[in-house]
């Protein structure tokens, strides 16, 4: 089996096993502040700037660091209502699943898309101006699709996004046991 034939999840597991304490610390610091300078990052992890830069380049080349993004305020951009739309498909063929995923990911209202297990097949995080736009969007974008069997919409009152790594990847102790 060539490297191109190895499933991505196996490559991901192998590359994760190669992380050391410094790699995990670099990732945690970048996840908290992607704008940190290489010099500050190097100082915080105890490396020379050139060694730190090589580590970061290596993490990018391995696909661990996929990108750097700005955290935008939806309300400042006119998004007054967010919702999670649970979508159940009529059938579960690769063609239908992949087709729906491509379609939904291309919709401008879609902020995030999750292919999940359970009763629903997808959770679609959407942002709209108001309840009227949300209603029209769900009716037009989802219920009219032949592969969609059912949708369920839940309004999002508040969205809290956590930046950083889970404690077990960051080398931190289990905070739940400390609190007890």
N, CA, C and O of each residue as an XYZ file, in Angstrom:
720
protein
N       0.855     -1.176      0.000
C       0.000      0.000      0.000
C       0.901      1.239      0.000
O       1.764      1.376      0.867
N       0.704      2.144     -0.971
C       1.512      3.356     -1.048
C       1.009      4.386     -0.047
O      -0.071      4.228      0.522
N       1.789      5.439      0.169
C       1.403      6.497      1.116
C       0.107      7.158      0.680
O      -0.677      7.594      1.523
N      -0.137      7.242     -0.645
C      -1.367      7.856     -1.124
C      -2.582      6.977     -0.859
O      -3.703      7.485     -0.824
N      -2.394      5.684     -0.673
C      -3.510      4.776     -0.430
C      -3.841      4.628      1.048
O      -4.878      4.060      1.387
N      -2.990      5.123      1.929
C      -3.238      5.008      3.362
C      -4.351      5.983      3.738
O      -4.263      7.170      3.421
N      -5.398      5.499      4.409
C      -6.487      6.402      4.797
C      -5.978      7.559      5.652
O      -5.056      7.395      6.452
N      -6.593      8.735      5.474
C      -6.168      9.951      6.164
C      -6.207      9.783      7.675
O      -5.326     10.298      8.364
N      -7.206      9.074      8.217
C      -7.289      8.955      9.670
C      -6.097      8.180     10.237
O      -5.690      8.425     11.373
N      -5.535      7.254      9.466
C      -4.350      6.528      9.935
C      -3.132      7.440      9.912
O      -2.318      7.420     10.835
N      -3.005      8.251      8.844
C      -1.903      9.215      8.797
C      -2.017     10.206      9.946
O      -1.006     10.569     10.548
N      -3.224     10.649     10.259
C      -3.429     11.589     11.356
C      -3.034     10.965     12.687
O      -2.407     11.626     13.514
N      -3.388      9.710     12.906
C      -3.035      9.046     14.164
C      -1.523      8.910     14.275
O      -0.959      9.103     15.352
N      -0.862      8.579     13.168
C       0.587      8.421     13.209
C       1.271      9.745     13.489
O       2.223      9.790     14.268
N       0.805     10.834     12.866
C       1.460     12.118     13.080
C       1.200     12.632     14.487
O       2.048     13.322     15.052
N       0.046     12.312     15.067
C      -0.250     12.749     16.435
C       0.701     12.076     17.423
O       1.119     12.689     18.405
N       1.034     10.837     17.162
C       1.918     10.110     18.065
C       3.314     10.712     18.082
O       4.068     10.483     19.028
N       3.678     11.480     17.054
C       5.000     12.065     16.951
C       5.115     13.418     17.650
O       6.184     14.027     17.607
N       4.067     13.905     18.284
C       4.130     15.176     18.987
C       4.917     15.018     20.275
O       4.744     14.043     21.007
N       5.765     15.967     20.540
C       6.408     15.985     21.841
C       5.846     17.154     22.649
O       4.952     17.867     22.193
N       6.376     17.335     23.835
C       5.890     18.372     24.741
C       5.994     19.757     24.104
O       5.101     20.585     24.282
N       7.058     20.012     23.373
C       7.254     21.325     22.750
C       6.245     21.548     21.625
O       5.679     22.636     21.514
N       6.011     20.534     20.787
C       5.007     20.654     19.723
C       3.643     20.977     20.325
O       2.945     21.871     19.846
N       3.267     20.251     21.374
C       1.961     20.481     22.001
C       1.869     21.889     22.575
O       0.819     22.526     22.485
N       2.951     22.379     23.163
C       2.952     23.735     23.724
C       2.861     24.776     22.608
O       2.141     25.765     22.747
N       3.573     24.570     21.521
C       3.486     25.478     20.372
C       2.050     25.538     19.866
O       1.518     26.623     19.631
N       1.427     24.384     19.699
C       0.052     24.341     19.209
C      -0.908     25.036     20.160
O      -1.800     25.762     19.721
N      -0.733     24.819     21.461
C      -1.613     25.458     22.446
C      -1.461     26.979     22.388
O      -2.456     27.703     22.419
N      -0.243     27.455     22.305
C      -0.014     28.902     22.259
C      -0.550     29.516     20.968
O      -1.138     30.597     21.001
N      -0.358     28.850     19.841
C      -0.884     29.359     18.578
C      -2.408     29.333     18.550
O      -3.029     30.231     17.979
N      -3.014     28.329     19.151
C      -4.474     28.256     19.190
C      -5.050     29.397     20.019
O      -6.128     29.905     19.711
N      -4.345     29.801     21.059
C      -4.807     30.911     21.897
C      -4.552     32.260     21.237
O      -5.347     33.186     21.398
N      -3.443     32.383     20.487
C      -3.087     33.652     19.862
C      -2.265     33.369     18.612
O      -1.044     33.227     18.685
N      -2.926     33.289     17.480
C      -2.230     32.969     16.227
C      -1.357     34.122     15.750
O      -0.554     33.947     14.834
N      -1.502     35.295     16.352
C      -0.706     36.451     15.939
C       0.568     36.605     16.763
O       1.294     37.585     16.595
N       0.846     35.670     17.634
C       2.058     35.741     18.445
C       3.274     35.742     17.512
O       3.301     35.019     16.516
N       4.257     36.546     17.837
C       5.457     36.578     16.998
C       6.256     35.298     17.211
O       6.159     34.663     18.261
N       7.034     34.932     16.219
C       7.870     33.745     16.337
C       8.851     33.905     17.499
O       9.145     32.940     18.203
N       9.350     35.107     17.695
C      10.303     35.350     18.774
C       9.650     35.114     20.139
O      10.244     34.478     21.010
N       8.428     35.626     20.328
C       7.722     35.403     21.598
C       7.361     33.933     21.777
O       7.467     33.392     22.877
N       6.936     33.295     20.698
C       6.604     31.880     20.754
C       7.827     31.062     21.152
O       7.748     30.191     22.019
N       8.945     31.347     20.519
C      10.188     30.629     20.823
C      10.578     30.808     22.287
O      10.989     29.850     22.943
N      10.450     32.033     22.802
C      10.810     32.295     24.199
C       9.906     31.517     25.152
O      10.373     31.008     26.171
N       8.619     31.421     24.829
C       7.681     30.737     25.722
C       7.847     29.221     25.716
O       7.499     28.555     26.691
N       8.377     28.672     24.623
C       8.568     27.212     24.578
C      10.011     26.804     24.818
O      10.327     25.615     24.869
N      10.885     27.789     24.965
C      12.278     27.490     25.288
C      13.123     27.046     24.119
O      14.016     26.213     24.280
N      12.856     27.592     22.933
C      13.643     27.274     21.741
C      14.256     28.544     21.167
O      13.836     29.651     21.504
N      15.236     28.384     20.311
C      15.744     29.524     19.548
C      14.686     29.874     18.503
O      13.926     28.995     18.097
N      14.612     31.121     18.059
C      13.624     31.487     17.039
C      13.714     30.637     15.772
O      12.684     30.284     15.198
N      14.933     30.299     15.323
C      15.049     29.492     14.098
C      14.520     28.076     14.317
O      13.861     27.523     13.436
N      14.795     27.487     15.467
C      14.282     26.139     15.768
C      12.764     26.151     15.899
O      12.087     25.228     15.448
N      12.241     27.194     16.514
C      10.791     27.306     16.672
C      10.114     27.445     15.310
O       9.087     26.818     15.051
N      10.699     28.272     14.443
C      10.146     28.454     13.101
C      10.138     27.141     12.328
O       9.178     26.853     11.613
N      11.183     26.349     12.460
C      11.237     25.045     11.798
C      10.150     24.115     12.337
O       9.530     23.373     11.575
N       9.920     24.157     13.649
C       8.857     23.320     14.240
C       7.494     23.726     13.676
O       6.691     22.872     13.301
N       7.242     25.029     13.620
C       5.950     25.510     13.110
C       5.801     25.127     11.639
O       4.728     24.685     11.226
N       6.842     25.287     10.855
C       6.795     24.872      9.438
C       6.495     23.381      9.318
O       5.692     22.965      8.483
N       7.138     22.593     10.150
C       6.897     21.150     10.124
C       5.452     20.811     10.469
O       4.866     19.918      9.858
N       4.871     21.508     11.435
C       3.481     21.271     11.816
C       2.535     21.659     10.674
O       1.513     21.006     10.462
N       2.878     22.713      9.948
C       2.075     23.101      8.777
C       2.186     22.048      7.674
O       1.181     21.640      7.091
N       3.404     21.618      7.397
C       3.624     20.625      6.333
C       2.928     19.313      6.629
O       2.473     18.638      5.706
N       2.833     18.935      7.895
C       2.154     17.697      8.278
C       0.637     17.856      8.306
O      -0.083     16.881      8.523
N       0.145     19.074      8.087
C      -1.290     19.312      8.073
C      -1.889     19.494      9.452
O      -3.113     19.505      9.591
N      -1.055     19.638     10.484
C      -1.563     19.834     11.837
C      -2.106     21.255     11.977
O      -3.188     21.462     12.527
N      -1.354     22.225     11.480
C      -1.828     23.610     11.438
C      -2.420     23.803     10.054
O      -1.700     23.836      9.056
N      -3.742     23.932     10.001
C      -4.425     24.015      8.718
C      -4.611     25.446      8.235
O      -4.814     25.677      7.043
N      -4.543     26.399      9.143
C      -4.739     27.785      8.739
C      -4.805     28.679      9.958
O      -4.795     28.212     11.097
N      -4.872     29.962      9.700
C      -5.009     30.973     10.738
C      -6.213     31.817     10.346
O      -6.330     32.249      9.200
N      -7.102     32.048     11.295
C      -8.365     32.699     10.972
C      -8.657     33.845     11.928
O      -8.225     33.843     13.081
N      -9.400     34.821     11.423
C      -9.877     35.910     12.265
C     -11.187     35.480     12.915
O     -12.013     34.838     12.267
N     -11.385     35.819     14.167
C     -12.630     35.539     14.886
C     -13.540     36.746     14.696
O     -13.350     37.771     15.350
N     -14.524     36.635     13.812
C     -15.400     37.747     13.462
C     -16.635     37.769     14.353
O     -17.137     36.719     14.755
N     -17.116     38.955     14.654
C     -18.336     39.125     15.454
C     -19.534     39.088     14.510
O     -19.740     40.036     13.751
N     -20.330     38.016     14.537
C     -21.449     37.903     13.593
C     -22.416     39.083     13.656
O     -22.871     39.568     12.620
N     -22.732     39.544     14.858
C     -23.687     40.643     15.003
C     -23.174     41.936     14.359
O     -23.968     42.741     13.873
N     -21.875     42.134     14.352
C     -21.296     43.317     13.716
C     -21.432     43.244     12.194
O     -21.347     44.266     11.514
N     -21.640     42.049     11.665
C     -21.771     41.850     10.224
C     -23.226     41.694      9.787
O     -23.496     41.352      8.636
N     -24.167     41.945     10.706
C     -25.580     41.867     10.368
C     -26.222     40.523     10.608
O     -27.368     40.316     10.212
N     -25.521     39.602     11.246
C     -26.102     38.295     11.569
C     -26.790     38.437     12.928
O     -26.136     38.443     13.971
N     -28.106     38.549     12.897
C     -28.869     38.748     14.125
C     -29.399     37.466     14.730
O     -29.859     37.455     15.872
N     -29.336     36.378     13.965
C     -29.868     35.113     14.456
C     -29.011     33.966     13.941
O     -28.684     33.896     12.757
N     -28.656     33.070     14.854
C     -27.930     31.867     14.483
C     -28.751     30.659     14.907
O     -29.523     30.717     15.864
N     -28.569     29.571     14.182
C     -29.325     28.351     14.496
C     -28.489     27.133     14.109
O     -27.571     27.211     13.293
N     -28.841     26.013     14.723
C     -28.329     24.716     14.307
C     -29.485     24.006     13.612
O     -30.564     23.844     14.182
N     -29.247     23.593     12.394
C     -30.258     22.865     11.634
C     -29.793     21.418     11.554
O     -28.770     21.115     10.940
N     -30.553     20.534     12.179
C     -30.268     19.104     12.117
C     -30.945     18.556     10.864
O     -32.146     18.740     10.668
N     -30.173     17.888     10.027
C     -30.676     17.393      8.748
C     -30.555     15.876      8.719
O     -29.488     15.318      8.973
N     -31.665     15.223      8.405
C     -31.676     13.768      8.224
C     -31.888     13.476      6.745
O     -32.821     13.993      6.130
N     -31.021     12.649      6.180
C     -31.143     12.288      4.771
C     -32.041     11.067      4.598
O     -32.192     10.260      5.515
N     -32.633     10.940      3.413
C     -33.502      9.792      3.116
C     -32.698      8.511      2.981
O     -33.135      7.450      3.426
N     -31.522      8.605      2.369
C     -30.649      7.451      2.165
C     -29.227      7.851      2.544
O     -28.894      9.032      2.640
N     -28.401      6.833      2.756
C     -27.042      7.088      3.213
C     -25.997      6.534      2.252
O     -25.077      5.822      2.655
N     -26.152      6.868      0.990
C     -25.129      6.477      0.028
C     -24.021      7.535      0.050
O     -24.258      8.696      0.383
N     -22.838      7.119     -0.303
C     -21.710      8.069     -0.350
C     -22.038      9.228     -1.290
O     -21.725     10.380     -0.990
N     -22.657      8.930     -2.407
C     -22.981      9.967     -3.389
C     -23.916     11.023     -2.791
O     -23.693     12.220     -2.971
N     -24.959     10.585     -2.081
C     -25.894     11.544     -1.481
C     -25.266     12.319     -0.327
O     -25.454     13.531     -0.212
N     -24.527     11.624      0.519
C     -23.880     12.280      1.663
C     -22.865     13.303      1.164
O     -22.881     14.453      1.603
N     -21.987     12.898      0.256
C     -20.974     13.814     -0.263
C     -21.614     14.975     -1.026
O     -21.167     16.117     -0.920
N     -22.652     14.677     -1.784
C     -23.342     15.725     -2.538
C     -24.000     16.747     -1.634
O     -23.904     17.951     -1.875
N     -24.676     16.267     -0.583
C     -25.303     17.210      0.346
C     -24.244     18.040      1.064
O     -24.417     19.243      1.260
N     -23.161     17.402      1.450
C     -22.101     18.126      2.155
C     -21.528     19.239      1.274
O     -21.343     20.363      1.741
N     -21.249     18.939      0.018
C     -20.735     19.963     -0.899
C     -21.755     21.090     -1.072
O     -21.405     22.271     -1.053
N     -23.018     20.703     -1.241
C     -24.076     21.696     -1.429
C     -24.187     22.611     -0.210
O     -24.156     23.833     -0.351
N     -24.315     22.036      0.972
C     -24.509     22.831      2.184
C     -23.301     23.710      2.482
O     -23.456     24.859      2.893
N     -22.100     23.178      2.277
C     -20.894     23.960      2.547
C     -20.800     25.173      1.625
O     -20.132     26.149      1.965
N     -21.443     25.129      0.489
C     -21.410     26.235     -0.458
C     -22.445     27.316     -0.220
O     -22.431     28.343     -0.897
N     -23.338     27.104      0.726
C     -24.375     28.103      0.994
C     -23.800     29.253      1.823
O     -23.102     29.005      2.806
N     -24.073     30.489      1.452
C     -23.478     31.621      2.172
C     -23.923     31.726      3.633
O     -23.178     32.264      4.451
N     -25.090     31.241      3.979
C     -25.571     31.307      5.361
C     -24.914     30.276      6.278
O     -24.982     30.399      7.501
N     -24.282     29.268      5.695
C     -23.686     28.189      6.485
C     -22.350     28.650      7.056
O     -21.434     29.017      6.319
N     -22.257     28.623      8.395
C     -21.047     29.023      9.098
C     -20.156     27.819      9.384
O     -18.932     27.903      9.276
N     -20.776     26.702      9.748
C     -20.050     25.466     10.032
C     -20.952     24.298      9.659
O     -22.179     24.406      9.673
N     -20.325     23.196      9.330
C     -21.069     22.018      8.906
C     -20.454     20.792      9.550
O     -19.242     20.591      9.477
N     -21.279     19.973     10.178
C     -20.815     18.766     10.855
C     -21.555     17.560     10.297
O     -22.785     17.548     10.266
N     -20.820     16.553      9.859
C     -21.398     15.265      9.484
C     -21.314     14.412     10.749
O     -20.220     14.158     11.253
N     -22.463     13.969     11.263
C     -22.516     13.345     12.586
C     -23.199     11.981     12.542
O     -23.812     11.601     11.544
N     -23.072     11.256     13.657
C     -23.798     10.000     13.817
C     -25.056     10.273     14.628
O     -25.225     11.357     15.186
N     -25.920      9.296     14.688
C     -27.152      9.448     15.455
C     -28.348      9.556     14.532
O     -28.299      9.140     13.375
N     -29.419     10.119     15.057
C     -30.645     10.244     14.266
C     -30.482     11.188     13.084
O     -31.039     10.950     12.012
N     -29.716     12.262     13.280
C     -29.476     13.208     12.204
C     -28.158     12.865     11.516
O     -27.287     12.211     12.088
N     -28.041     13.320     10.289
C     -26.827     13.071      9.520
C     -25.900     14.284      9.512
O     -24.680     14.138      9.439
N     -26.480     15.477      9.588
C     -25.699     16.708      9.578
C     -26.245     17.679     10.603
O     -27.451     17.748     10.841
N     -25.337     18.427     11.205
C     -25.688     19.615     11.977
C     -25.102     20.786     11.217
O     -23.903     20.829     10.942
N     -25.955     21.729     10.883
C     -25.547     22.854     10.063
C     -25.717     24.125     10.895
O     -26.832     24.482     11.275
N     -24.611     24.800     11.172
C     -24.625     26.058     11.919
C     -24.820     27.165     10.899
O     -23.981     27.368     10.022
N     -25.938     27.885     11.019
C     -26.255     28.926     10.044
C     -26.383     30.279     10.730
O     -26.697     30.365     11.917
N     -26.137     31.317      9.968
C     -26.301     32.687     10.439
C     -27.175     33.451      9.466
O     -26.928     33.456      8.260
N     -28.215     34.107     10.007
C     -29.153     34.867      9.183
C     -29.398     36.232      9.828
O     -29.064     36.454     10.991
N     -29.985     37.134      9.051
C     -30.300     38.467      9.584
C     -31.343     38.400     10.691
O     -31.215     39.060     11.723
N     -32.387     37.585     10.462
C     -33.529     37.568     11.379
C     -34.311     36.267     11.198
O     -33.936     35.407     10.402
N     -35.401     36.143     11.951
C     -36.211     34.920     11.916
C     -36.826     34.690     10.530
O     -36.930     33.548     10.084
N     -37.227     35.745      9.860
C     -37.816     35.601      8.531
C     -36.805     35.007      7.550
O     -37.131     34.086      6.802
N     -35.578     35.534      7.554
C     -34.556     34.988      6.652
C     -34.236     33.540      7.012
O     -34.037     32.711      6.124
N     -34.185     33.229      8.309
C     -33.917     31.853      8.738
C     -34.999     30.910      8.221
O     -34.699     29.833      7.707
N     -36.257     31.319      8.360
C     -37.371     30.492      7.884
C     -37.272     30.267      6.382
O     -37.377     29.134      5.910
N     -37.074     31.329      5.644
C     -36.979     31.220      4.190
C     -35.780     30.366      3.780
O     -35.870     29.541      2.871
N     -34.677     30.576      4.454
C     -33.473     29.808      4.137
C     -33.703     28.318      4.358
O     -33.403     27.516      3.474
N     -34.230     27.929      5.520
C     -34.412     26.498      5.785
C     -35.410     25.877      4.807
O     -35.211     24.752      4.349
N     -36.471     26.599      4.487
C     -37.437     26.063      3.527
C     -36.825     25.920      2.139
O     -36.981     24.882      1.495
N     -36.138     26.939      1.683
C     -35.582     26.919      0.326
C     -34.357     26.020      0.209
O     -34.225     25.263     -0.753
N     -33.467     26.106      1.185
C     -32.181     25.421      1.062
C     -32.242     23.946      1.421
O     -31.489     23.148      0.863
N     -33.124     23.565      2.343
C     -33.091     22.188      2.838
C     -34.342     21.382      2.523
O     -34.236     20.280      1.985
N     -35.507     21.892      2.838
C     -36.703     21.058      2.695
C     -37.043     20.745      1.248
O     -37.735     19.763      0.979
N     -36.576     21.552      0.319
C     -36.825     21.287     -1.098
C     -35.850     20.306     -1.722
O     -36.028     19.928     -2.880
N     -34.847     19.891     -1.010
C     -33.840     18.969     -1.539
C     -34.392     17.538     -1.519
O     -34.924     17.109     -0.495
N     -34.280     16.799     -2.610
C     -34.848     15.447     -2.657
C     -34.180     14.474     -1.693
O     -34.827     13.520     -1.259
N     -32.896     14.679     -1.335
C     -32.214     13.754     -0.436
C     -32.516     14.015      1.031
O     -32.147     13.214      1.890
N     -33.185     15.130      1.329
C     -33.468     15.496      2.724
C     -34.818     14.911      3.148
O     -35.843     15.170      2.517
N     -34.804     14.129      4.214
C     -36.033     13.534      4.740
C     -36.676     14.438      5.790
O     -37.900     14.552      5.851
N     -35.838     15.087      6.624
C     -36.393     15.864      7.738
C     -35.345     16.849      8.223
O     -34.143     16.591      8.161
N     -35.835     17.998      8.715
C     -34.946     18.949      9.370
C     -35.543     19.337     10.717
O     -36.752     19.249     10.932
N     -34.681     19.759     11.599
C     -35.091     20.266     12.908
C     -34.191     21.458     13.209
O     -32.966     21.340     13.171
N     -34.792     22.597     13.508
C     -34.023     23.822     13.713
C     -34.053     24.228     15.178
O     -35.118     24.287     15.793
N     -32.880     24.505     15.732
C     -32.748     24.995     17.106
C     -32.048     26.343     17.069
O     -30.965     26.474     16.498
N     -32.673     27.347     17.681
C     -32.058     28.664     17.734
C     -30.895     28.655     18.711
O     -30.928     27.964     19.730
N     -29.883     29.416     18.396
C     -28.726     29.556     19.271
C     -28.884     30.864     20.036
O     -28.909     31.936     19.431
N     -28.991     30.786     21.347
C     -29.081     31.986     22.173
C     -27.708     32.602     22.381
O     -27.550     33.822     22.345
N     -26.719     31.745     22.599
C     -25.369     32.227     22.841
C     -24.384     31.190     22.330
O     -24.614     29.986     22.445
N     -23.294     31.666     21.768
C     -22.264     30.785     21.215
C     -20.949     31.131     21.891
O     -20.460     32.252     21.752
N     -20.378     30.199     22.610
C     -19.088     30.400     23.270
C     -18.089     29.500     22.568
O     -18.261     28.282     22.503
N     -17.061     30.108     22.054
C     -16.049     29.340     21.331
C     -14.798     29.247     22.186
O     -14.304     30.254     22.693
N     -14.298     28.057     22.341
C     -13.090     27.820     23.127
C     -11.912     27.692     22.183
O     -11.947     26.929     21.218
N     -10.884     28.442     22.472
C      -9.663     28.342     21.694
C      -8.643     27.586     22.520
O      -8.598     27.731     23.741
N      -7.842     26.797     21.876
C      -6.813     26.043     22.575
C      -7.015     24.556     22.378
O      -7.875     24.117     21.614
N      -6.210     23.805     23.079
C      -6.238     22.352     22.994
C      -6.904     21.759     24.222
O      -6.890     22.375     25.287
N      -7.484     20.581     24.094
C      -7.940     19.883     25.302
C      -6.749     19.653     26.227
O      -5.622     19.486     25.763
N      -6.995     19.646     27.510
C      -5.923     19.499     28.493
C      -5.035     18.295     28.224
O      -3.822     18.379     28.414
N      -5.598     17.189     27.791
C      -4.786     15.991     27.600
C      -3.787     16.146     26.454
O      -2.800     15.413     26.405
N      -4.020     17.085     25.529
C      -3.058     17.339     24.458
C      -2.059     18.433     24.825
O      -0.956     18.492     24.282
N      -2.461     19.292     25.749
C      -1.612     20.415     26.138
C      -0.639     20.028     27.249
O       0.235     20.816     27.611
N      -0.785     18.818     27.789
C       0.103     18.388     28.854
C      -0.310     18.916     30.217
O       0.427     18.769     31.191
N      -1.487     19.532     30.290
C      -1.975     20.067     31.562
C      -2.617     18.922     32.362
O      -2.934     17.864     31.819
N      -2.795     19.163     33.648
C      -3.464     18.170     34.484
C      -4.961     18.233     34.274
O      -5.472     19.194     33.699
N      -5.651     17.239     34.727
C      -7.101     17.193     34.610
C      -7.703     18.159     35.635
O      -7.685     17.900     36.839
N      -8.226     19.256     35.142
C      -8.772     20.298     36.026
C     -10.013     19.853     36.775
O     -10.327     20.393     37.836
N     -10.723     18.872     36.230
C     -11.923     18.382     36.936
C     -11.534     17.733     38.247
O     -12.214     17.919     39.256
N     -10.445     16.971     38.248
C     -10.033     16.305     39.486
C      -9.449     17.319     40.466
O      -9.535     17.116     41.677
N      -8.848     18.422     39.963
C      -8.333     19.444     40.859
C      -9.441     20.174     41.576
O      -9.268     20.609     42.714
N     -10.599     20.316     40.910
C     -11.699     21.077     41.480
C     -12.415     20.318     42.595
O     -13.144     20.921     43.382
N     -12.216     19.013     42.670
C     -12.942     18.214     43.653
C     -12.266     18.218     44.999
O     -12.755     17.590     45.938
